[in-house]
Amino acid sequence: MNELLGDKSKYQKRLQQNIASVIRASAAITTNGIDEKLMELQQELVKKANNKEAYDEIADQIFALREKRQQASMDTVQRDEQLQRITELQDFIKDQSSDLTMFDEALVKRWLKQIIIWPAHCTVELKSGLKVDVER
């Protein structure tokens, strides 16, 4: 943690990169685009039903798009939670004025996801997705 707090600019830049990648990944599918396509298909379904034409294929597409919309909504919630964790970590780093001198269990539980011990170094992964390699 002291390495993270001591060299703020390096890790804040990395956090910004993480934020950008999260936003780019989530921008691929938006519920607005899905809603527009759903509206078109529903109108087409009504036309076919009124004309007594087969509409099974359109109905299948509508069901598939509804599932896709549900997944996009869940992805948005997950993205928002991750962005919130990243923002909180940035604020914490910015406000921290000195190195930590004592173990802080609350801090560890709040920010730490896992620590992987390698023969030559340790990898500390924060809940925000940031990974820091610490030489032994």
C-alpha positions, 0 to 999 in steps of 0.5 A, a space after each residue: 500500500 505504501 508503494 501505491 500511496 508513495 508514487 501517486 501519479 503512476 498509479 493514478 494514471 493506471 487507474 485512469 487507464 482502467 476507467 477508460 477500458 471499462 467505459 470502452 468495453 461497456 459502450 459496445 452494447 447499449 440498451 438504447 440501441 437494443 430498445 430501438 431494434 425491439 420497437 422495430 421488430 414489435 411493429 413488424 410482428 404486429 403487421 405480420 400478425 394482422 396479415 396472418 403471416 408467419 411471425 415465429 422468426 420475428 418473435 424469436 428475435 424479440 426474445 433474443 433481444 430481450 435477453 440481450 437487453 437484460 444482460 446489457 442492463 446487468 453489465 451497466 450495473 456492474 460497470 457502475 459498481 466498478 467505476 465507483 470502486 475506482 473513484 473511491 480508490 482515487 479519492 483515497 490515494 489523493 487524500 492520503 498525505 503519508 505512508 501507512 505505518 500500521 496495519 489497517 484491517 478495514 483498509 485491506 478489506 475495503 480495497 484488497 482483492 487478492 495477493 499472489 505470492 511468486 518466488 521473486 515477487 508478490 502481485 497485489 490486486 485491488 478490487 478496482 482491478 489495479 495490479 501492483 507487483 512488489 519485488 521481494 
